[in-house]
Amino acid sequence: MTRKICNVHQAILFWVVLHHSGSSNVVLV
């Protein structure tokens, strides 16, 4: 279960980083 939470956390961080990058592709995702 811990492993799943870590994956979700990393996914959120990754999305946030891309979002702050101002990439238009993030909006599609």
Backbone as a chain_set.jsonl record, in Angstrom:
{"seq": "MTRKICNVHQAILFWVVLHHSGSSNVVLV", "coords": {"N": [[0.838, -1.198, 0.0], [1.969, 1.177, 0.756], [3.737, 1.56, -1.317], [2.051, 2.151, -3.431], [0.98, 4.595, -2.625], [3.269, 6.16, -2.733], [3.741, 6.202, -5.476], [1.54, 7.632, -6.362], [2.001, 10.056, -5.108], [4.376, 10.847, -6.368], [3.425, 11.11, -8.941], [1.682, 13.247, -8.678], [3.468, 15.291, -7.942], [5.016, 15.34, -10.246], [3.114, 16.18, -12.113], [2.512, 18.687, -11.105], [4.965, 19.992, -11.415], [5.178, 20.048, -14.2], [2.954, 21.564, -14.742], [3.617, 24.04, -13.653], [5.56, 24.614, -15.387], [4.35, 25.638, -17.516], [3.527, 24.258, -19.704], [1.603, 23.497, -22.543], [0.753, 20.984, -23.087], [0.172, 19.809, -20.679], [-2.36, 20.624, -20.015], [-3.934, 19.089, -21.641], [-3.584, 16.646, -20.499]], "CA": [[0.0, 0.0, 0.0], [2.89, 2.322, 0.813], [4.314, 1.735, -2.652], [1.026, 2.8, -4.256], [0.908, 5.988, -2.195], [4.471, 6.828, -3.246], [3.546, 6.411, -6.907], [0.561, 8.721, -6.512], [2.677, 11.277, -4.678], [5.315, 11.219, -7.432], [2.626, 11.52, -10.098], [1.181, 14.597, -8.38], [4.609, 16.205, -8.015], [5.398, 15.434, -11.654], [2.097, 16.989, -12.79], [2.673, 20.064, -10.628], [6.166, 20.552, -12.047], [4.849, 20.329, -15.598], [1.958, 22.639, -14.742], [4.339, 25.278, -13.403], [6.44, 24.852, -16.535], [3.552, 26.37, -18.493], [3.414, 23.441, -20.906], [0.225, 23.353, -23.006], [0.428, 19.555, -23.086], [-0.339, 19.449, -19.354], [-3.8, 20.879, -20.017], [-4.561, 17.939, -22.292], [-3.522, 15.529, -19.566]], "C": [[0.875, 1.251, 0.0], [3.45, 2.624, -0.573], [3.332, 2.483, -3.557], [0.932, 4.286, -3.919], [2.096, 6.774, -2.751], [4.309, 7.14, -4.732], [2.589, 7.563, -7.154], [1.218, 10.051, -6.17], [3.617, 11.771, -5.774], [4.555, 11.726, -8.65], [2.116, 12.949, -9.894], [2.306, 15.613, -8.504], [5.006, 16.431, -9.466], [4.426, 16.34, -12.405], [2.253, 18.458, -12.404], [3.866, 20.74, -11.297], [5.865, 20.929, -13.496], [3.885, 21.509, -15.683], [2.645, 23.991, -14.565], [5.257, 25.615, -14.575], [5.689, 25.616, -17.619], [3.404, 25.587, -19.789], [1.95, 23.249, -21.283], [-0.219, 21.896, -22.973], [-0.178, 19.124, -21.757], [-1.854, 19.608, -19.32], [-4.536, 19.69, -20.629], [-4.592, 16.743, -21.36], [-4.402, 15.853, -18.373]], "O": [[0.57, 2.245, -0.66], [3.617, 3.783, -0.953], [3.73, 3.34, -4.347], [0.819, 5.128, -4.809], [1.944, 7.916, -3.185], [4.694, 8.215, -5.191], [2.805, 8.376, -8.053], [1.015, 11.05, -6.86], [3.654, 12.964, -6.077], [4.993, 12.666, -9.314], [2.119, 13.757, -10.823], [2.126, 16.674, -9.1], [5.296, 17.556, -9.874], [4.836, 17.162, -13.225], [2.145, 19.352, -13.243], [3.795, 21.903, -11.695], [6.253, 22.001, -13.959], [3.986, 22.345, -16.581], [2.303, 24.964, -15.237], [5.679, 26.76, -14.734], [6.3, 26.175, -18.529], [3.181, 26.17, -20.85], [1.139, 22.878, -20.435], [-1.408, 21.601, -22.848], [-0.958, 18.174, -21.712], [-2.552, 18.825, -18.676], [-5.628, 19.33, -20.188], [-5.509, 15.924, -21.417], [-4.508, 15.049, -17.447]]}, "num_chains": 1, "name": "protein.A"}
